[in-house]
Amino acid sequence: MRYRVAASAISTSDTSAWTVLVDGDAASGDGAHPSLSRRDGTHADGSPRFVPVDADGDGLTDAFSRSGLTLSYGLDVTRGDATVSLSNGVTAQAFVEGTDTLTCW
């Protein structure tokens, strides 16, 4: 998982200057893994029930999903025996009327 801040458009053609947040290791399972889920009612005990999101239909849980003006994300970041789940979303605050192009999150 890498991070980059810039005052203008960010290119993905060269990520060597990006900051590494999590350096994944497939052999150990370390790294960031897609874990997007959505709330789907509640269990009998009243606790929230969440179901995995497979927005593209490939049978795998996704990291990102867009619905209308909302972009949601979900990641599990694993390092050794510790896993931290990150999930949230953003709603576009500005866009061009009459187009599907989102211009400002």
MMTF fields as JSON, N, C-alpha, C and O atoms, coordinates in Angstrom:
{
  "mmtfVersion": "1.0.0",
  "mmtfProducer": "UNKNOWN",
  "numBonds": 419,
  "numAtoms": 420,
  "numGroups": 105,
  "numChains": 1,
  "numModels": 1,
  "chainsPerModel": [1],
  "groupsPerChain": [105],
  "chainIdList": ["A"],
  "bondAtomList": [4, 2, 8, 6, 12, 10, 16, 14, 20, 18, 24, 22, 28, 26, 32, 30, 36, 34, 40, 38, 44, 42, 48, 46, 52, 50, 56, 54, 60, 58, 64, 62, 68, 66, 72, 70, 76, 74, 80, 78, 84, 82, 88, 86, 92, 90, 96, 94, 100, 98, 104, 102, 108, 106, 112, 110, 116, 114, 120, 118, 124, 122, 128, 126, 132, 130, 136, 134, 140, 138, 144, 142, 148, 146, 152, 150, 156, 154, 160, 158, 164, 162, 168, 166, 172, 170, 176, 174, 180, 178, 184, 182, 188, 186, 192, 190, 196, 194, 200, 198, 204, 202, 208, 206, 212, 210, 216, 214, 220, 218, 224, 222, 228, 226, 232, 230, 236, 234, 240, 238, 244, 242, 248, 246, 252, 250, 256, 254, 260, 258, 264, 262, 268, 266, 272, 270, 276, 274, 280, 278, 284, 282, 288, 286, 292, 290, 296, 294, 300, 298, 304, 302, 308, 306, 312, 310, 316, 314, 320, 318, 324, 322, 328, 326, 332, 330, 336, 334, 340, 338, 344, 342, 348, 346, 352, 350, 356, 354, 360, 358, 364, 362, 368, 366, 372, 370, 376, 374, 380, 378, 384, 382, 388, 386, 392, 390, 396, 394, 400, 398, 404, 402, 408, 406, 412, 410, 416, 414],
  "bondOrderList": [1, 1, 1, 1, 1, 1, 1, 1, 1, 1, 1, 1, 1, 1, 1, 1, 1, 1, 1, 1, 1, 1, 1, 1, 1, 1, 1, 1, 1, 1, 1, 1, 1, 1, 1, 1, 1, 1, 1, 1, 1, 1, 1, 1, 1, 1, 1, 1, 1, 1, 1, 1, 1, 1, 1, 1, 1, 1, 1, 1, 1, 1, 1, 1, 1, 1, 1, 1, 1, 1, 1, 1, 1, 1, 1, 1, 1, 1, 1, 1, 1, 1, 1, 1, 1, 1, 1, 1, 1, 1, 1, 1, 1, 1, 1, 1, 1, 1, 1, 1, 1, 1, 1, 1],
  "groupList": [{"groupName": "MET", "atomNameList": ["N", "CA", "C", "O"], "elementList": ["N", "C", "C", "O"], "formalChargeList": [0, 0, 0, 0], "bondAtomList": [1, 0, 2, 1, 3, 2], "bondOrderList": [1, 1, 2], "singleLetterCode": "M", "chemCompType": "L-PEPTIDE LINKING"}, {"groupName": "ARG", "atomNameList": ["N", "CA", "C", "O"], "elementList": ["N", "C", "C", "O"], "formalChargeList": [0, 0, 0, 0], "bondAtomList": [1, 0, 2, 1, 3, 2], "bondOrderList": [1, 1, 2], "singleLetterCode": "R", "chemCompType": "L-PEPTIDE LINKING"}, {"groupName": "TYR", "atomNameList": ["N", "CA", "C", "O"], "elementList": ["N", "C", "C", "O"], "formalChargeList": [0, 0, 0, 0], "bondAtomList": [1, 0, 2, 1, 3, 2], "bondOrderList": [1, 1, 2], "singleLetterCode": "Y", "chemCompType": "L-PEPTIDE LINKING"}, {"groupName": "VAL", "atomNameList": ["N", "CA", "C", "O"], "elementList": ["N", "C", "C", "O"], "formalChargeList": [0, 0, 0, 0], "bondAtomList": [1, 0, 2, 1, 3, 2], "bondOrderList": [1, 1, 2], "singleLetterCode": "V", "chemCompType": "L-PEPTIDE LINKING"}, {"groupName": "ALA", "atomNameList": ["N", "CA", "C", "O"], "elementList": ["N", "C", "C", "O"], "formalChargeList": [0, 0, 0, 0], "bondAtomList": [1, 0, 2, 1, 3, 2], "bondOrderList": [1, 1, 2], "singleLetterCode": "A", "chemCompType": "L-PEPTIDE LINKING"}, {"groupName": "SER", "atomNameList": ["N", "CA", "C", "O"], "elementList": ["N", "C", "C", "O"], "formalChargeList": [0, 0, 0, 0], "bondAtomList": [1, 0, 2, 1, 3, 2], "bondOrderList": [1, 1, 2], "singleLetterCode": "S", "chemCompType": "L-PEPTIDE LINKING"}, {"groupName": "ILE", "atomNameList": ["N", "CA", "C", "O"], "elementList": ["N", "C", "C", "O"], "formalChargeList": [0, 0, 0, 0], "bondAtomList": [1, 0, 2, 1, 3, 2], "bondOrderList": [1, 1, 2], "singleLetterCode": "I", "chemCompType": "L-PEPTIDE LINKING"}, {"groupName": "THR", "atomNameList": ["N", "CA", "C", "O"], "elementList": ["N", "C", "C", "O"], "formalChargeList": [0, 0, 0, 0], "bondAtomList": [1, 0, 2, 1, 3, 2], "bondOrderList": [1, 1, 2], "singleLetterCode": "T", "chemCompType": "L-PEPTIDE LINKING"}, {"groupName": "ASP", "atomNameList": ["N", "CA", "C", "O"], "elementList": ["N", "C", "C", "O"], "formalChargeList": [0, 0, 0, 0], "bondAtomList": [1, 0, 2, 1, 3, 2], "bondOrderList": [1, 1, 2], "singleLetterCode": "D", "chemCompType": "L-PEPTIDE LINKING"}, {"groupName": "TRP", "atomNameList": ["N", "CA", "C", "O"], "elementList": ["N", "C", "C", "O"], "formalChargeList": [0, 0, 0, 0], "bondAtomList": [1, 0, 2, 1, 3, 2], "bondOrderList": [1, 1, 2], "singleLetterCode": "W", "chemCompType": "L-PEPTIDE LINKING"}, {"groupName": "LEU", "atomNameList": ["N", "CA", "C", "O"], "elementList": ["N", "C", "C", "O"], "formalChargeList": [0, 0, 0, 0], "bondAtomList": [1, 0, 2, 1, 3, 2], "bondOrderList": [1, 1, 2], "singleLetterCode": "L", "chemCompType": "L-PEPTIDE LINKING"}, {"groupName": "GLY", "atomNameList": ["N", "CA", "C", "O"], "elementList": ["N", "C", "C", "O"], "formalChargeList": [0, 0, 0, 0], "bondAtomList": [1, 0, 2, 1, 3, 2], "bondOrderList": [1, 1, 2], "singleLetterCode": "G", "chemCompType": "PEPTIDE LINKING"}, {"groupName": "HIS", "atomNameList": ["N", "CA", "C", "O"], "elementList": ["N", "C", "C", "O"], "formalChargeList": [0, 0, 0, 0], "bondAtomList": [1, 0, 2, 1, 3, 2], "bondOrderList": [1, 1, 2], "singleLetterCode": "H", "chemCompType": "L-PEPTIDE LINKING"}, {"groupName": "PRO", "atomNameList": ["N", "CA", "C", "O"], "elementList": ["N", "C", "C", "O"], "formalChargeList": [0, 0, 0, 0], "bondAtomList": [1, 0, 2, 1, 3, 2], "bondOrderList": [1, 1, 2], "singleLetterCode": "P", "chemCompType": "L-PEPTIDE LINKING"}, {"groupName": "PHE", "atomNameList": ["N", "CA", "C", "O"], "elementList": ["N", "C", "C", "O"], "formalChargeList": [0, 0, 0, 0], "bondAtomList": [1, 0, 2, 1, 3, 2], "bondOrderList": [1, 1, 2], "singleLetterCode": "F", "chemCompType": "L-PEPTIDE LINKING"}, {"groupName": "ASN", "atomNameList": ["N", "CA", "C", "O"], "elementList": ["N", "C", "C", "O"], "formalChargeList": [0, 0, 0, 0], "bondAtomList": [1, 0, 2, 1, 3, 2], "bondOrderList": [1, 1, 2], "singleLetterCode": "N", "chemCompType": "L-PEPTIDE LINKING"}, {"groupName": "GLN", "atomNameList": ["N", "CA", "C", "O"], "elementList": ["N", "C", "C", "O"], "formalChargeList": [0, 0, 0, 0], "bondAtomList": [1, 0, 2, 1, 3, 2], "bondOrderList": [1, 1, 2], "singleLetterCode": "Q", "chemCompType": "L-PEPTIDE LINKING"}, {"groupName": "GLU", "atomNameList": ["N", "CA", "C", "O"], "elementList": ["N", "C", "C", "O"], "formalChargeList": [0, 0, 0, 0], "bondAtomList": [1, 0, 2, 1, 3, 2], "bondOrderList": [1, 1, 2], "singleLetterCode": "E", "chemCompType": "L-PEPTIDE LINKING"}, {"groupName": "CYS", "atomNameList": ["N", "CA", "C", "O"], "elementList": ["N", "C", "C", "O"], "formalChargeList": [0, 0, 0, 0], "bondAtomList": [1, 0, 2, 1, 3, 2], "bondOrderList": [1, 1, 2], "singleLetterCode": "C", "chemCompType": "L-PEPTIDE LINKING"}],
  "groupTypeList": [0, 1, 2, 1, 3, 4, 4, 5, 4, 6, 5, 7, 5, 8, 7, 5, 4, 9, 7, 3, 10, 3, 8, 11, 8, 4, 4, 5, 11, 8, 11, 4, 12, 13, 5, 10, 5, 1, 1, 8, 11, 7, 12, 4, 8, 11, 5, 13, 1, 14, 3, 13, 3, 8, 4, 8, 11, 8, 11, 10, 7, 8, 4, 14, 5, 1, 5, 11, 10, 7, 10, 5, 2, 11, 10, 8, 3, 7, 1, 11, 8, 4, 7, 3, 5, 10, 5, 15, 11, 3, 7, 4, 16, 4, 14, 3, 17, 11, 7, 8, 7, 10, 7, 18, 9],
  "groupIdList": [1, 2, 3, 4, 5, 6, 7, 8, 9, 10, 11, 12, 13, 14, 15, 16, 17, 18, 19, 20, 21, 22, 23, 24, 25, 26, 27, 28, 29, 30, 31, 32, 33, 34, 35, 36, 37, 38, 39, 40, 41, 42, 43, 44, 45, 46, 47, 48, 49, 50, 51, 52, 53, 54, 55, 56, 57, 58, 59, 60, 61, 62, 63, 64, 65, 66, 67, 68, 69, 70, 71, 72, 73, 74, 75, 76, 77, 78, 79, 80, 81, 82, 83, 84, 85, 86, 87, 88, 89, 90, 91, 92, 93, 94, 95, 96, 97, 98, 99, 100, 101, 102, 103, 104, 105],
  "secStructList": [7, 3, 3, 7, 7, 7, 1, 1, 7, 7, 7, 1, 1, 7, 7, 6, 6, 1, 3, 3, 1, 7, 7, 7, 5, 6, 6, 6, 6, 5, 3, 3, 3, 3, 7, 7, 3, 3, 3, 3, 3, 3, 7, 6, 6, 1, 7, 3, 3, 3, 3, 3, 7, 7, 6, 6, 1, 1, 1, 1, 7, 7, 1, 3, 3, 3, 3, 6, 6, 3, 3, 3, 3, 3, 3, 3, 3, 3, 3, 6, 6, 3, 3, 3, 3, 3, 3, 3, 3, 3, 3, 7, 1, 3, 3, 7, 6, 6, 1, 1, 7, 3, 3, 3, 7],
  "xCoordList": [0.865, 0.0, 0.905, 1.81, 0.65, 1.48, 0.615, -0.595, 1.245, 0.545, 1.272, 2.501, 0.486, 1.094, 0.193, -1.026, 0.78, 0.074, 0.691, 1.913, -0.146, 0.364, -0.625, -1.824, -0.109, -0.946, -1.661, -2.565, -1.26, -1.89, -2.188, -2.03, -2.617, -2.968, -1.789, -0.637, -2.091, -1.062, -1.022, -2.047, 0.149, 0.333, 0.684, 1.416, 0.162, 0.495, 1.565, 1.882, 2.125, 3.13, 4.461, 5.205, 4.767, 5.988, 5.648, 5.4, 5.638, 5.277, 6.496, 6.35, 7.701, 8.917, 9.053, 9.679, 8.487, 8.582, 7.431, 7.391, 6.505, 5.37, 5.838, 6.78, 5.194, 5.516, 4.883, 3.69, 5.681, 5.169, 4.568, 5.269, 3.278, 2.608, 2.652, 2.916, 2.399, 2.465, 3.16, 2.704, 4.276, 5.009, 4.56, 4.987, 3.705, 3.104, 4.078, 5.072, 3.776, 4.549, 3.566, 2.98, 3.391, 2.39, 2.659, 1.713, 3.918, 4.256, 3.767, 3.34, 3.83, 3.42, 1.982, 1.406, 1.395, 0.035, 0.003, -1.071, 1.186, 1.233, 0.815, 1.011, 0.232, -0.133, -1.558, -2.197, -2.061, -3.429, -4.29, -3.899, -5.468, -6.375, -7.761, -8.208, -8.462, -9.79, -10.768, -10.808, -11.554, -12.485, -13.758, -14.353, -14.182, -15.357, -16.603, -16.825, -17.401, -18.662, -19.715, -19.396, -20.981, -22.06, -22.961, -23.085, -23.58, -24.499, -25.761, -26.317, -26.198, -27.367, -28.253, -28.371, -28.868, -29.763, -29.01, -27.886, -29.642, -29.052, -29.226, -30.126, -28.35, -28.46, -29.566, -30.071, -29.934, -30.987, -30.639, -31.536, -29.338, -28.938, -28.9, -28.571, -29.239, -29.278, -28.005, -27.984, -26.931, -25.676, -25.784, -26.52, -25.051, -25.15, -24.603, -23.629, -25.241, -24.779, -24.177, -24.788, -22.987, -22.304, -22.08, -21.783, -22.218, -21.98, -20.903, -20.849, -20.043, -18.983, -19.561, -20.633, -18.844, -19.247, -18.394, -17.165, -19.048, -18.408, -19.04, -19.847, -18.667, -19.307, -19.046, -19.894, -17.898, -17.585, -17.918, -17.694, -18.454, -18.927, -17.859, -18.136, -16.63, -15.568, -15.45, -14.552, -16.367, -16.346, -15.427, -15.316, -14.766, -13.848, -14.375, -15.055, -14.057, -14.422, -13.627, -12.439, -14.274, -13.629, -13.052, -13.441, -12.121, -11.558, -12.317, -12.375, -12.904, -13.602, -14.921, -15.048, -15.897, -17.18, -17.777, -17.687, -18.388, -19.029, -20.516, -20.933, -21.303, -22.75, -23.213, -23.177, -23.649, -24.051, -22.87, -21.842, -23.019, -21.954, -21.077, -20.227, -21.275, -20.529, -19.488, -19.789, -18.267, -17.185, -16.887, -16.57, -16.986, -16.716, -15.429, -15.084, -14.713, -13.52, -13.459, -13.987, -12.813, -12.612, -11.35, -11.189, -10.447, -9.179, -8.883, -9.18, -8.301, -7.712, -6.214, -5.679, -5.52, -4.077, -3.501, -3.757, -2.714, -2.173, -0.666, 0.024, -0.165, 1.271, 1.51, 1.212, 2.046, 2.249, 0.908, 0.049, 0.725, -0.526, -1.571, -2.69, -1.233, -2.159, -2.832, -2.167, -4.157, -4.915, -5.746, -6.444, -5.669, -6.466, -7.366, -6.893, -8.662, -9.612, -9.825, -10.039, -9.767, -10.004, -11.197, -11.197, -12.205, -13.345, -13.994, -14.034, -14.495, -15.163, -15.673, -15.733, -16.031, -16.486, -16.541, -16.492, -16.643, -16.752, -17.864, -18.139, -18.49, -19.524, -19.042, -18.557, -19.171, -18.724, -19.431, -20.643, -18.671, -19.205, -19.411, -20.163, -18.754, -18.906, -18.775, -17.907, -19.62, -19.555, -20.183, -20.895, -19.917, -20.441, -21.813, -21.941, -22.841, -24.205, -24.263, -23.629, -25.022, -25.24, -24.141, -24.195, -23.141, -22.09, -21.959, -22.482, -21.253, -20.994, -19.585, -19.071, -18.971, -17.605, -17.612, -18.105, -17.064, -16.948, -15.664, -14.604, -15.765, -14.602, -14.017, -12.901, -14.729, -14.208, -14.741, -15.954, -13.879, -14.286, -13.999, -14.255],
  "yCoordList": [-1.161, 0.0, 1.216, 1.334, 2.121, 3.322, 4.575, 4.523, 5.693, 6.952, 8.075, 8.103, 9.002, 10.151, 11.37, 11.261, 12.518, 13.794, 14.689, 14.735, 15.403, 16.309, 17.444, 17.293, 18.577, 19.752, 19.648, 20.433, 18.685, 18.505, 17.025, 16.221, 16.665, 15.272, 14.35, 14.688, 13.192, 12.218, 11.135, 10.539, 10.888, 9.844, 8.532, 8.52, 7.444, 6.13, 5.42, 4.261, 6.101, 5.467, 5.237, 4.324, 6.05, 5.874, 6.099, 7.231, 5.033, 5.146, 5.053, 4.869, 5.179, 5.027, 6.1, 5.847, 7.285, 8.359, 8.328, 9.15, 7.4, 7.304, 6.714, 5.922, 7.093, 6.573, 5.196, 5.02, 4.223, 2.877, 2.841, 3.076, 2.549, 2.422, 0.979, 0.737, 0.036, -1.386, -2.088, -2.029, -2.757, -3.499, -4.949, -5.679, -5.368, -6.693, -7.817, -7.647, -8.975, -10.187, -11.33, -11.819, -11.751, -12.775, -14.081, -14.78, -14.424, -15.685, -15.716, -16.761, -14.563, -14.521, -14.052, -14.184, -13.501, -12.965, -11.508, -10.913, -10.912, -9.499, -8.64, -9.016, -7.475, -6.53, -6.07, -6.298, -5.422, -4.909, -5.83, -6.218, -6.176, -7.096, -6.467, -5.851, -6.598, -6.02, -6.637, -7.856, -5.789, -6.304, -5.472, -5.363, -4.883, -4.032, -4.843, -5.925, -4.316, -4.968, -3.898, -2.725, -4.317, -3.363, -3.916, -5.128, -3.01, -3.436, -3.989, -3.39, -5.131, -5.807, -6.271, -7.468, -5.322, -5.659, -5.97, -5.511, -6.753, -7.103, -8.59, -9.232, -9.132, -10.511, -10.588, -9.562, -11.806, -12.008, -11.338, -10.911, -11.241, -10.615, -9.089, -8.42, -8.533, -7.084, -6.472, -5.282, -7.259, -6.726, -6.563, -7.304, -5.596, -5.37, -6.56, -7.192, -6.858, -7.92, -7.246, -6.364, -7.672, -7.133, -8.247, -9.379, -7.943, -8.913, -8.361, -7.155, -9.242, -8.793, -8.169, -8.56, -7.197, -6.547, -7.099, -7.051, -7.618, -8.081, -7.298, -7.837, -6.026, -5.126, -5.522, -5.285, -6.118, -6.443, -7.891, -8.3, -8.671, -10.015, -11.058, -12.08, -10.826, -11.807, -12.852, -13.693, -12.791, -13.766, -13.393, -14.15, -12.247, -11.797, -10.525, -9.723, -10.346, -9.104, -7.958, -8.107, -6.82, -5.657, -4.712, -4.743, -3.877, -2.835, -1.526, -0.709, -1.323, -0.081, -0.379, -1.374, 0.485, 0.358, 1.748, 2.562, 2.02, 3.316, 3.122, 2.262, 3.916, 3.906, 5.354, 6.068, 5.788, 7.184, 8.102, 8.0, 8.999, 9.954, 9.488, 10.244, 8.245, 7.755, 6.722, 5.771, 6.917, 5.96, 5.36, 6.085, 4.039, 3.345, 2.542, 2.092, 2.364, 1.532, 0.674, 1.039, -0.465, -1.374, -2.178, -2.831, -2.134, -2.855, -3.498, -2.922, -4.684, -5.276, -5.173, -5.652, -4.547, -4.422, -5.383, -5.254, -6.358, -7.408, -7.291, -7.127, -7.38, -7.386, -8.439, -8.22, -9.58, -10.672, -11.191, -11.564, -11.218, -11.706, -10.618, -10.905, -9.379, -8.257, -7.846, -7.693, -7.666, -7.178, -5.983, -6.033, -4.915, -3.711, -3.508, -3.512, -3.33, -3.095, -1.607, -0.878, -1.158, 0.239, 0.283, -0.396, 1.061, 1.202, 2.555, 3.083, 3.091, 4.379, 4.675, 3.786, 5.897, 6.307, 7.812, 8.521, 8.274, 9.714, 9.956, 9.111, 11.114, 11.508, 12.734, 13.689, 12.712, 13.833, 15.106, 15.112, 16.173, 17.459, 18.423, 19.389, 18.169, 19.034, 18.18, 17.311, 18.419, 17.681, 18.512, 19.482, 18.13, 18.836, 18.271, 17.072, 19.112, 18.669, 18.073, 18.579, 17.002, 16.409, 15.463, 14.937, 15.235, 14.271, 13.286, 13.495, 12.214, 11.206, 11.392, 10.525, 12.528, 12.791, 13.461, 14.579, 12.774, 13.353, 14.163, 13.69, 15.383, 16.262, 16.638, 17.155, 16.396, 16.811, 15.906, 15.83, 15.229, 14.387, 15.15, 14.652],
  "zCoordList": [0.0, 0.0, 0.0, 0.826, -0.942, -1.075, -0.987, -1.206, -0.665, -0.412, -1.133, -1.196, -1.678, -2.376, -2.243, -2.374, -1.987, -1.948, -3.008, -3.149, -3.755, -4.781, -4.996, -4.765, -5.44, -5.701, -7.046, -7.331, -7.869, -9.18, -9.391, -8.472, -10.593, -10.893, -10.594, -10.866, -10.035, -9.678, -10.75, -11.079, -11.284, -12.287, -11.594, -10.604, -12.113, -11.56, -12.387, -12.118, -13.394, -14.244, -13.516, -13.873, -12.505, -11.719, -10.247, -9.831, -9.469, -8.042, -7.131, -5.923, -7.696, -6.895, -5.815, -4.786, -6.018, -5.026, -4.022, -3.107, -4.181, -3.267, -1.936, -1.906, -0.852, 0.472, 0.649, 0.401, 1.078, 1.324, 2.724, 3.708, 2.817, 4.105, 4.602, 5.78, 3.724, 4.057, 2.908, 1.766, 3.215, 2.207, 2.299, 3.194, 1.381, 1.431, 1.162, 0.457, 1.739, 1.53, 1.347, 2.312, 0.102, -0.203, 0.538, 0.902, 0.768, 1.434, 2.878, 3.37, 3.563, 4.974, 5.144, 6.224, 4.071, 4.171, 4.581, 4.67, 4.836, 5.202, 4.021, 2.865, 4.323, 3.28, 3.418, 4.445, 2.386, 2.37, 1.519, 0.418, 2.039, 1.359, 1.265, 2.232, 0.127, -0.02, 0.97, 1.137, 1.623, 2.627, 2.717, 3.789, 1.597, 1.62, 1.97, 1.425, 2.874, 3.229, 3.447, 3.643, 3.41, 3.643, 4.737, 4.911, 5.461, 6.512, 5.866, 4.946, 6.356, 5.806, 6.955, 7.217, 7.63, 8.742, 10.018, 10.221, 10.877, 12.165, 12.435, 11.893, 13.283, 13.741, 14.795, 15.253, 15.171, 16.178, 17.505, 18.232, 17.831, 19.104, 19.02, 20.0, 17.842, 17.681, 17.14, 16.823, 17.024, 16.49, 14.97, 14.319, 14.403, 12.955, 12.166, 12.575, 11.031, 10.139, 8.905, 8.301, 8.551, 7.382, 6.372, 6.755, 5.097, 4.031, 3.098, 2.859, 2.568, 1.652, 0.392, -0.07, -0.162, -1.408, -2.547, -2.491, -3.572, -4.793, -5.942, -6.699, -6.066, -7.029, -8.477, -9.337, -8.765, -10.154, -10.529, -11.669, -9.576, -9.873, -10.123, -10.752, -9.64, -9.88, -8.766, -8.791, -7.785, -6.698, -5.547, -4.582, -5.626, -4.582, -3.926, -4.567, -2.649, -1.961, -2.567, -2.856, -2.759, -3.375, -2.331, -1.163, -2.767, -1.919, -2.098, -1.179, -3.286, -3.605, -4.297, -5.011, -4.084, -4.762, -4.902, -3.983, -6.052, -6.27, -6.489, -7.264, -5.811, -5.987, -6.051, -5.049, -7.236, -7.387, -7.136, -7.804, -6.17, -5.85, -4.69, -4.22, -4.22, -3.068, -3.472, -4.194, -3.002, -3.181, -1.816, -0.873, -1.705, -0.445, -0.583, -1.676, 0.543, 0.515, 1.76, 2.811, 1.632, 2.747, 2.535, 1.504, 3.512, 3.448, 4.794, 5.841, 4.77, 5.958, 5.772, 4.772, 6.731, 6.668, 7.698, 8.895, 7.217, 8.08, 8.169, 7.162, 9.397, 9.666, 10.732, 11.906, 10.329, 11.284, 11.782, 10.984, 13.106, 13.702, 13.876, 14.299, 13.56, 13.776, 12.469, 11.444, 12.509, 11.365, 11.794, 12.807, 11.024, 11.271, 10.065, 8.928, 10.305, 9.221, 9.034, 10.002, 7.798, 7.44, 6.503, 5.477, 6.834, 5.93, 6.146, 7.257, 5.065, 5.116, 3.716, 2.867, 3.486, 2.166, 2.076, 3.081, 0.869, 0.626, -0.392, -1.243, -0.289, -1.243, -1.997, -1.391, -3.308, -4.136, -3.695, -3.479, -3.564, -3.121, -4.279, -4.156, -5.397, -6.57, -7.815, -7.889, -8.778, -10.019, -11.128, -10.864, -12.353, -13.513, -13.84, -14.088, -13.845, -14.157, -15.559, -16.485, -15.706, -17.018, -17.46, -18.571, -16.61, -16.954, -15.814, -14.72, -16.095, -15.072, -14.503, -13.797, -14.818, -14.383, -13.018, -12.866, -12.033, -10.688, -10.638, -11.049, -10.133, -10.191, -8.841, -8.786, -7.758, -6.454, -5.362, -5.169, -4.653, -3.52, -2.262, -1.166]
}
